[in-house]
Amino acid sequence: MQKQRRTLVTALALTPLAACQSAPPTMKEHKPMYGLITKITSKPGQRSGLIAILLQATQAMPGCLSYVIAEDPADSDALWITEVWDRAESHKASLGLPEVQAALQAGRPLIAGFAERFETHPVGGFGTRLSPAN
């Protein structure tokens, strides 16, 4: 009886978790998305100005599924950029957009450095969509 109760409790506890998870599509069905997570350190006191420039320039970038700018709560001069793209080529192409080029020029004097950079292959989640394979 004790073992049956433990099994039932475990099954009930895991049911919500199983309901929230969906099986990721196979790589044959979809091309992998491209993700980039970057920590940028602004020059002292320039983080807000840098954020304003980035927000202005990132409104319409073809292939960009998500572009999140976040303040680092532990460092008043740092921010994190989390990007999700339909594919790596879209990200590369975005660097040539006039709006992005203007933001790079305007933001460069406010940047002290790029602290960390991670490339990822997002598999899904809220705010993303998968691109069908061609």
ChimeraX attribute file (.defattr): number of C-alpha atoms within 10 A of each C-alpha:
attribute: neighborCount
match mode: 1-to-1
recipient: residues
	/A:1	6
	/A:2	7
	/A:3	8
	/A:4	9
	/A:5	10
	/A:6	11
	/A:7	12
	/A:8	12
	/A:9	11
	/A:10	11
	/A:11	12
	/A:12	11
	/A:13	11
	/A:14	11
	/A:15	10
	/A:16	10
	/A:17	9
	/A:18	11
	/A:19	8
	/A:20	7
	/A:21	9
	/A:22	9
	/A:23	7
	/A:24	10
	/A:25	12
	/A:26	10
	/A:27	11
	/A:28	9
	/A:29	12
	/A:30	15
	/A:31	18
	/A:32	22
	/A:33	21
	/A:34	21
	/A:35	23
	/A:36	18
	/A:37	17
	/A:38	17
	/A:39	20
	/A:40	22
	/A:41	23
	/A:42	24
	/A:43	15
	/A:44	12
	/A:45	12
	/A:46	18
	/A:47	19
	/A:48	16
	/A:49	13
	/A:50	23
	/A:51	17
	/A:52	13
	/A:53	17
	/A:54	21
	/A:55	13
	/A:56	12
	/A:57	17
	/A:58	16
	/A:59	12
	/A:60	12
	/A:61	19
	/A:62	13
	/A:63	18
	/A:64	20
	/A:65	18
	/A:66	18
	/A:67	19
	/A:68	13
	/A:69	17
	/A:70	13
	/A:71	17
	/A:72	14
	/A:73	9
	/A:74	8
	/A:75	9
	/A:76	15
	/A:77	20
	/A:78	25
	/A:79	24
	/A:80	19
	/A:81	17
	/A:82	17
	/A:83	20
	/A:84	25
	/A:85	26
	/A:86	24
	/A:87	19
	/A:88	17
	/A:89	11
	/A:90	15
	/A:91	20
	/A:92	10
	/A:93	12
	/A:94	18
	/A:95	13
	/A:96	11
	/A:97	15
	/A:98	11
	/A:99	17
	/A:100	20
	/A:101	14
	/A:102	13
	/A:103	19
	/A:104	16
	/A:105	11
	/A:106	15
	/A:107	18
	/A:108	12
	/A:109	12
	/A:110	18
	/A:111	19
	/A:112	15
	/A:113	13
	/A:114	14
	/A:115	12
	/A:116	11
	/A:117	14
	/A:118	10
	/A:119	12
	/A:120	14
	/A:121	16
	/A:122	18
	/A:123	18
	/A:124	16
	/A:125	11
	/A:126	6
	/A:127	8
	/A:128	16
	/A:129	16
	/A:130	19
	/A:131	15
	/A:132	12
	/A:133	10
	/A:134	6
